[in-house]
C-alpha cells in the first residue's frame, strides 16, 4: 500500500493525528505503513505504522467494522509491559504501542518491544481478540539489560525470546 493509499484511508478512518505526524516525519519509502487483517467477515484489524523509530516502530491498532451501513473504526488500547527504570516492570494501557508486531493468525498477535538497539532486553506479549478488544494472554521480560551485551532476541514465532522471564498474566 502506498503513501497515497494511506492518505485516503486516513481521511476515512481518522486514526490519531500524532501518529500520522510521526509517520510523515520518519518515513523513508513509499510504503504506506498499513496492514489489514480480516478477523471475521466485515471486521478487520488495521495496523497503522506511526513512527519508524531508531530500531523498532510504533503503531496504532484500529478495529474496522464494515458490517453496518457506514464503516466504523475505533482505536484499540492494549495493556502494555514496560520498564521505565530498567529494574521493575510496569503495566499501562496504550493506544500507540512500540515494538515489532507479528500476526500469528487472524485473531492472535505478538509484540516484541526492545529496551535498547542491540535488542538483548525488553518485553514480549501475546494478545488475542476477545469481544472486540485485544487481551494480553502471555508475557515475558528481561527488563534489566545485561552489562555485557547479549545475543539479540530472536523469538520463535508465537513464543517469547529464550531465557526471558515469564510474566504472570491475570
C-alpha positions as CSV (number, residue, x, y, z in Angstrom):
1,X,0.0,0.0,0.0
2,X,1.4,3.4,-1.0
3,X,1.6,6.7,0.9
4,X,-1.2,8.0,-1.4
5,X,-3.3,5.0,-0.3
6,X,-2.6,5.8,3.3
7,X,-3.8,9.4,2.8
8,X,-7.1,8.1,1.5
9,X,-7.5,5.6,4.4
10,X,-6.5,8.4,6.9
11,X,-9.4,10.6,5.7
12,X,-11.8,7.6,6.2
13,X,-10.5,6.0,9.4
14,X,-9.2,9.1,11.2
15,X,-6.5,7.5,13.4
16,X,-4.8,9.9,15.9
17,X,-3.1,12.9,14.3
18,X,0.1,12.5,16.3
19,X,0.5,9.0,14.7
20,X,0.1,10.5,11.2
21,X,2.5,13.3,12.0
22,X,5.1,10.8,13.3
23,X,4.7,8.7,10.1
24,X,5.2,11.8,7.9
25,X,8.3,12.8,9.9
26,X,10.0,9.4,9.8
27,X,9.0,7.6,6.6
28,X,11.8,7.0,4.1
29,X,10.0,5.0,1.4
30,X,6.6,5.0,-0.4
31,X,5.4,2.1,1.8
32,X,2.1,3.4,3.3
33,X,2.6,1.5,6.6
34,X,-0.9,0.0,6.8
35,X,-1.8,-3.7,7.2
36,X,-5.4,-5.0,7.2
37,X,-6.1,-8.4,8.9
38,X,-9.6,-9.8,8.5
39,X,-10.8,-11.1,11.8
40,X,-14.2,-12.2,10.5
41,X,-16.4,-11.1,7.6
42,X,-16.9,-7.4,7.9
43,X,-14.4,-6.8,10.8
44,X,-10.7,-6.2,10.4
45,X,-7.8,-5.2,12.5
46,X,-5.9,-2.3,10.9
47,X,-2.2,-1.9,12.0
48,X,-1.2,1.6,11.4
49,X,2.6,2.3,11.5
50,X,3.3,5.6,13.3
51,X,7.0,6.3,13.7
52,X,9.7,4.1,12.1
53,X,11.8,4.6,15.2
54,X,15.6,4.1,15.6
55,X,15.3,0.3,15.9
56,X,11.6,-0.5,16.2
57,X,8.4,1.1,15.1
58,X,5.4,2.4,16.9
59,X,1.9,1.6,15.7
60,X,-1.7,2.3,16.4
61,X,-4.3,-0.5,16.1
62,X,-7.8,0.0,14.9
63,X,-10.8,-2.2,14.8
64,X,-12.7,-1.6,11.5
65,X,-16.3,-2.7,11.5
66,X,-17.9,-2.7,8.0
67,X,-21.0,-4.7,8.9
68,X,-23.3,-1.7,9.1
69,X,-24.3,0.9,6.6
70,X,-21.3,3.1,7.5
71,X,-17.9,1.7,8.3
72,X,-16.8,2.5,11.9
73,X,-13.2,2.5,13.0
74,X,-12.2,2.5,16.7
75,X,-8.8,2.7,18.2
76,X,-7.8,-0.2,20.4
77,X,-6.0,0.3,23.7
78,X,-3.6,-2.5,24.7
79,X,-2.2,-3.5,28.1
80,X,1.5,-3.0,27.6
81,X,4.5,-4.1,29.6
82,X,7.5,-1.8,30.0
83,X,10.3,-0.9,32.4
84,X,10.9,2.8,33.0
85,X,13.8,2.3,35.3
86,X,15.5,-0.9,33.8
87,X,14.7,-2.8,37.0
88,X,10.9,-3.1,37.5
89,X,8.0,-3.9,35.2
90,X,5.1,-1.5,34.7
91,X,1.8,-2.2,33.1
92,X,-0.1,0.5,31.3
93,X,-2.9,0.9,28.7
94,X,-1.6,2.4,25.4
95,X,-3.3,3.4,22.2
96,X,0.1,3.6,20.4
97,X,2.4,0.7,21.0
98,X,6.1,0.4,20.4
99,X,7.7,-2.8,19.0
100,X,7.5,-5.4,16.3
101,X,4.0,-6.8,15.8
102,X,3.8,-10.3,14.4
103,X,0.4,-11.8,13.4
104,X,0.2,-15.5,14.4
105,X,-3.2,-16.0,12.9
106,X,-6.3,-13.8,12.2
107,X,-7.0,-13.5,16.0
108,X,-3.6,-13.6,17.7
109,X,-0.5,-11.4,17.6
110,X,2.7,-10.8,19.5
111,X,4.6,-7.6,20.2
112,X,8.3,-7.6,20.9
113,X,9.5,-4.4,22.5
114,X,13.2,-3.9,22.8
115,X,14.8,-1.8,25.5
116,X,17.9,-0.9,23.5
117,X,19.2,-1.1,20.0
118,X,21.2,-4.3,20.3
119,X,17.9,-6.0,21.2
120,X,19.0,-8.2,24.1
121,X,16.4,-7.0,26.6
122,X,12.9,-5.7,26.7
123,X,9.4,-7.2,26.9
124,X,7.3,-9.6,24.8
125,X,3.5,-10.0,24.9
126,X,0.9,-12.3,23.1
127,X,-2.6,-10.8,22.5
128,X,-5.8,-12.5,21.5
129,X,-9.1,-10.9,20.3
130,X,-12.0,-11.3,22.7
131,X,-15.3,-9.3,22.3
132,X,-13.7,-6.6,20.1
133,X,-10.6,-6.0,22.1
134,X,-7.1,-7.3,22.3
135,X,-6.4,-9.1,25.6
136,X,-2.9,-9.8,26.9
137,X,-2.7,-13.6,27.4
138,X,1.1,-14.2,27.9
139,X,4.2,-12.2,28.5
140,X,7.9,-12.4,29.2
141,X,10.6,-9.9,30.1
142,X,14.2,-9.1,30.5
143,X,13.9,-5.6,31.9
144,X,17.4,-5.5,33.4
145,X,19.7,-5.2,30.4
146,X,23.0,-7.2,30.8
147,X,26.1,-5.1,31.4
148,X,27.8,-7.1,28.6
149,X,25.6,-7.1,25.5
150,X,24.0,-10.4,24.9
151,X,22.5,-12.0,21.8
152,X,19.7,-10.2,20.0
153,X,16.2,-11.5,21.0
154,X,15.1,-13.7,18.1
155,X,12.0,-15.4,19.4
156,X,10.4,-18.4,17.6
157,X,7.1,-17.3,16.1
158,X,4.5,-17.2,18.9
159,X,7.0,-17.8,21.7
160,X,8.9,-15.4,24.0
161,X,12.7,-14.9,23.5
162,X,14.7,-17.7,25.0
163,X,15.8,-17.0,28.6
164,X,13.3,-14.2,29.2
165,X,11.3,-14.5,32.4
166,X,7.6,-15.4,32.0
167,X,5.2,-12.8,33.4
168,X,2.1,-14.0,35.3
169,X,-0.9,-12.6,33.4
170,X,-4.2,-12.3,35.4
